[in-house]
Amino acid sequence: MKRSWRGVIYLALVLFLSIIVTQQTVNAYFYERYQLVLVLCVINILIFPLALLIYRKERDND
């Protein structure tokens, strides 16, 4: 199963984005900015289907 570099890079960028958003969520929670926490949680939830879409597209390209 050979993967394209483009798919690997896209998935790595999505993972990096997820880590950044998660860290910002923790920081906002620490400083009691609960509205920002909710917005960042929604963004983090929306990132997962993006990664799944990229993975499925790359998987089906074989």
Phi, psi and omega in degrees: 000101182267130180258148176277153179295327181299314180296319179295317180294317179298316179293324177294321178293321178294320177297316179298317178297319179296319178296318179297313181295320178296317179295319178295326177296315179296318179295318179295322178295321179298321181268014174059040174259078191289330177293319177295324177300316180294320178296315181293326176296320178295318178299317180295324177292325180284340179290326183299312177297331176297315178295320179296320178296316179297316181298313181296322179296317179290324180294321183278353180280355183302000000 
